[in-house]
Amino acid sequence: ADPPAGKDTPRTADEPDGDVNRGCEKFRFIFGRDEMALNAEMGLYRDFEVTDGVIHGCSGLEVFQTIKEKKYRKTLRSTLPGVGKVEPDCKKQMLAEPPGSQPLYQIIEEFAQDQTAWIDAFIPAFEKMTRNGYETLATIV
């Protein structure tokens, strides 16, 4: 295993990796085996703030402030100076509706673990949405 920061000897199981972006445990995107979420979906799982469309409020989200300063046309990822790519350090979303019911993050975890549970909830909701229909739709060209 890669050594912890500042050491030359391999780390033990209870020590954090010294560099998550290099070595045998380097982050790699594997097409077809990786998972992702849209920002809206992440808002159901992680608790962060949004101001003028820019996410903030957790360690690792600072890079997104550059969106306000520049017109970005490339993919931005959560990063920390001196570390590189990281998962944002946001707390889990505790919002529950109605209050006192299951928090959103637990619902997301349940659906991630059990796709049958997700489809069992999705199909009736989708059917209800499509039955409601629309009275006025405009074609956008």
ZIGIBEL-V445163 format. One record per residue. N is the residue number from 1. PSI is psi as a letter, one per 20 degrees, with the letter a starting at -180 (999 if undefined). OMEGA is omega in whole degrees, 0 to 359 (* if undefined). D_LAST is the distance of its C-alpha to the last C-alpha in Angstrom with 1 decimal. Layout:
N;PSI;OMEGA;D_LAST
N;PSI;OMEGA;D_LAST
//
This chain:
1;q;179;55.4
2;q;180;54.3
3;q;174;56.7
4;r;181;55.8
5;p;176;55.2
6;j;180;58.4
7;q;178;60.3
8;i;183;61.2
9;q;179;62.2
10;q;181;59.8
11;q;174;58.5
12;r;184;59.7
13;h;182;57.5
14;j;179;57.5
15;q;178;56.5
16;q;177;52.9
17;p;181;51.6
18;h;181;52.2
19;o;184;49.0
20;i;182;46.1
21;j;180;44.3
22;r;175;47.2
23;a;186;49.9
24;i;181;50.0
25;k;182;47.7
26;q;176;45.0
27;p;177;41.4
28;p;176;39.5
29;p;181;36.1
30;o;182;36.6
31;p;178;33.5
32;i;179;33.6
33;i;181;36.4
34;r;178;34.9
35;q;179;33.1
36;r;177;30.5
37;q;174;28.9
38;r;180;25.9
39;g;180;26.9
40;h;179;26.2
41;h;179;28.5
42;h;177;31.1
43;h;175;31.2
44;h;184;32.5
45;h;182;35.2
46;q;182;36.1
47;o;177;36.9
48;r;181;35.4
49;q;175;34.2
50;p;176;30.7
51;p;182;30.6
52;k;177;27.4
53;j;182;25.7
54;p;180;28.6
55;q;180;31.0
56;r;175;34.7
57;j;178;38.1
58;q;175;39.4
59;p;182;41.2
60;i;180;38.9
61;j;185;35.8
62;h;182;37.0
63;h;182;34.9
64;i;175;31.7
65;h;180;33.0
66;i;178;32.1
67;h;179;28.5
68;h;187;29.5
69;h;185;31.4
70;r;172;29.2
71;o;183;25.6
72;p;177;26.1
73;k;177;24.1
74;r;180;26.4
75;p;175;27.5
76;q;178;30.0
77;q;176;32.7
78;p;181;35.4
79;q;171;38.4
80;p;179;41.9
81;p;178;43.8
82;i;181;46.4
83;g;183;45.1
84;b;183;41.6
85;p;178;39.1
86;r;170;40.0
87;p;180;38.7
88;q;182;38.2
89;m;179;41.4
90;q;175;39.8
91;r;178;41.6
92;q;183;40.3
93;o;182;38.2
94;i;180;40.8
95;p;179;38.4
96;p;180;39.3
97;o;359;38.0
98;q;180;40.2
99;p;180;42.6
100;i;178;45.2
101;a;183;43.2
102;p;179;42.2
103;q;183;40.5
104;g;184;37.0
105;h;179;38.3
106;h;177;40.6
107;g;179;37.8
108;g;179;35.8
109;g;179;39.1
110;g;181;39.8
111;h;178;36.4
112;h;181;36.8
113;h;189;40.3
114;n;182;39.6
115;h;176;36.4
116;g;177;37.7
117;h;180;38.0
118;g;183;34.3
119;h;177;33.1
120;h;177;35.6
121;h;185;33.9
122;g;187;30.3
123;g;179;30.3
124;h;179;31.6
125;g;179;29.3
126;g;179;26.2
127;g;178;27.6
128;g;180;28.2
129;g;182;24.7
130;h;176;23.1
131;h;180;25.8
132;h;176;24.8
133;a;180;21.4
134;p;178;18.9
135;h;182;19.4
136;o;174;16.1
137;p;178;12.7
138;p;177;9.5
139;p;178;6.3
140;p;182;3.8
141;999;*;0.0
//
